[in-house]
Amino acid sequence: MSSKDVTIPTADGAMGGYLAVPGTANGAGIVIIQEIFGLNGFVRAVADSYAARGYYALAPDLFWRIEPGVQLTDKSDAEWKRAFALMNAFDIDLGINDIQATIDHLRGEEKCVKVGAVGYCLGGLLAYLTAARTDVDASAGYYGVNIQKMLGEAKNIRKPLLLHIAEKDEYVPPAAQEQIVEGLKDNANVTIHSYPEMNHAFSRIGGAHYDQANAELANGRTATFFRQNLS
C-alpha cells in the first residue's frame, strides 16, 4: 500500500485529507472519521490498516475551517484543552457536508463502487449522522458521544449502521446508553454491541484506556460488517 495527502473539493473550498491506497483494491472505499484530536497518527494508522485490507481509506481534515492540519495526541492537558476547544467550535452540520464530499471523492476520483464510513468519539457521532444524512453504503461508530441527543434522526437510517458502546464510558453515562439502545432498537438496519468494563477510546492504540482484547473484538466485528456490506 501507499499513502499521500490529498485535496477534497467541498461546497466551501478545498479540504485536506489523508488517503491510504491499497496495493490490490477490492472496489470499495472507507471514510475514516477523526476523534477530537484532528487528523493525527491514530487516524492515519486506521486508514493504513483498511488499505492493507484492500480499501481506499480517506480521512478528511474535518477541522479545516477552524484550523487546518491539526494533529494532537491525548498525552498532555494542553492538548486535551485544545482538542475540546476545537470540538466546541466545530459545526456538525458542515462536518456532515464534508463527509458527503469525501464519499463523493472516493466514488469519483478513486472510482470506488461502494463507500463505508467509520468514526471514533466525535467521529462515532458523525458516523451515526452519516448513516442518517448521506448516501453512504454502511457506517460504523465507536463510542459516539451525544448520539442520544440526536435520536430523532434514526428514522432516516436506511443503510447498515454498526455501533460499539463502551459500558464504562465517562462521556456516555449509562442513562445515555440506555436511550441509544432504546431509541434504535426498532431500526433493523442498526446493530449495537456493548463492551462491559470498557471506558471511552478503548480501541485507541497507545491511549490511556486501550484494551487489546476488546479492541480486537470490536475491530473484527467492524471488518466483518464492512466485508458483508461493501462487497
N, C-alpha and C positions, 0 to 999 in steps of 0.2 A: 504494500500500500504506500501511498504518498499523501502529503498534505500541503495546503497552501492557504494564504489569506486571500479572500475574495471580496468583491463588492456586490451587494444585493440591491437592485433598484426598488425603491418604495415610492408611494404617492408623495412623500415629503422630502425625497432626496436619497442619496446613496448611503446605505448602511453597510458597515463592515461585517465580516463573518469569517469563520474558520471552517474550511472544507477538508475532510479526510476522504481520500479517493481509494476505492478498493482495487486490489490487483486484478481480481476477477469479479465483475459486477453481477448481481443477481436480479437486476431490473428494478430495484426498489431504493428509495431514499428515506432517511430519517432526520427530522429536525431535532437537534439537541437543545433543550431549553434550560438556560442557566439558573443557578441559585442567585442569591443577592450579592455574590462576590464578583459578578461580571464574567467575562469570557476568559476564565483563568485556566490553570493547569488541569484541574479536575475535569472541567467541561471538555477540554481538548483531549484528555485521555479517554473520556467516554466516547467521543467522536471516533477516535482511533480504534477503539475496541469494536465499534459497529462496522467500521470499514474493514476490519480484519475478518468480519463475517460476510462480507460481500455487499454491504450497503454503502451508498453515498451518504455520508453523515455531515450535515451542515449545521453549525452552531452560529446563530445570528448574535450580533452585539446589541442586545436589546436596550442597553443604557446609552446608546449612541446620541440621543437627543440631549441627554444631561451631561455626559462626559464620555466621549469615545475612548475605547481601548482600556477600560478598567479591568485590572487583574488583581484581585485581592485574595487573601487567604483567611483562615479562621484562627490565626496564630497570635494575634495581639488585640488588645482592647481598642486601639486606634483604628485598626482595620474593621472590627465589628461596628464601631461607631460610624465609620464612613459608609459601610455597607448598608446599615439601617437608614442612613440619610438618603442614599441613592434609592432604596426601596420606597421610601416615603415620597420621594419626588417622582417616582415612576408612574406613568399614565398607562393603566392596564388596557384600556380600550385601544390606544395607539400600539401597544405591545402586541395585541392580537392581530391588528392590521399588519404589523411587521412579520409576524409568524406566517400569515397568509402569503405575504410577499416571498417569504423563504420557501414555502411549499411550492409556489408558482415557479420560483427559480429552479428548484430541483426537477420539477416536471418539464420545464422548458430547456434551460441551459444544459442540465445533466441528463435529460431525456429519461427520467425515472417514470415507470409506468404507474407505480403506487408509491405513496408517501405516508410515513407514520411520524409521530412526534413523541418524545419522551422528555419529561422535565422533573426537576428536583426542587423542593422547598417552594419558593416563589414560582419556580418552573412547574411544580406539581399543580398549583392552582391554574397556571396558564395552560397546562396540558388538558385540564378539565374544561377550561373555556375554549380551547382549540377544538375539542370534540363537539362543543355546543355551537360554535360560531363559524368554523371554517369548513372547507371541503376535504379535510384530512381523511385518510382511509382508516387509521387506527391511532389511538393515543394511549400513553401510559404515564401515570403520575406517581411520584414518590413523595410521601409525607407532605402533601399540599397544604398550605396554610390558608385558612379563611374560605374554604370551599363551602362550609355550612352557611355562609352569608350569601351565597350565590346559587342556592338550590333551585331557584325559580327558573334557571336556565336548563335544568335537567331534561325538560320535555323536548328540547331541541337536539338531544344527543341521539343520533340515528346510525352512528358507526361505532365499532367496538371501542370501549374505554376500559382500561385496567388501572386500578388504584391500589397503592400499597400504603397502609396506615400503621404507624408506629404507636403501639398502645400506651407507651410512657412518654409520648411526645410533649415536651414542655410548652410548645406553641400551639398544640391542638389538644386541648383537655378532653377528658372522657365524654363530657356532655356534648362537645362539638363532634366528636367521633360518632356518637350515637345519632346525632342529627344527620350526619352524612350518610350513614348506613340506612337509616330510616327513609331519608329523602330520595335515595337512589334505588331502593330495593325493588321497585316495580318496573324499572327500566331494564329490559332483557339484554340490552347492549352493554351493560355495566357489570364488571366483575371486581369485587373488592377482596383483598387479602389483608388480614391484620397480623401483627407480629408482637406477641406478648413480650413484655420486659424491654422492648426496644425503644430507644429515645430518638429524637429528631436527627436526621442525617446519618442513620446507622449504615448507609451504604457508601458514604464518602470515605474513600481510602485515605488514611492518614488523619482523619477527623477525630475529635475527642470521643465520639460515640460510635465509631466504626465497629461493626461486629461482622467478622468474616463469614460465619456460618449463615446468618440471616441475610447478609448482602448477597451471597452466592445463591441462596434460595430465591430471593426476590429477582435477581438478575436472570436466573434460569427461567423463572416464570415469564418474565418480560421477553426473553429471547424466543420462547415457545409461542407466546402471544403474537409477536411480530411475524414469526415464521408462518403461523396459521393464517394471518390476516393480510400479509403483504406479498404472499407468493403469487 
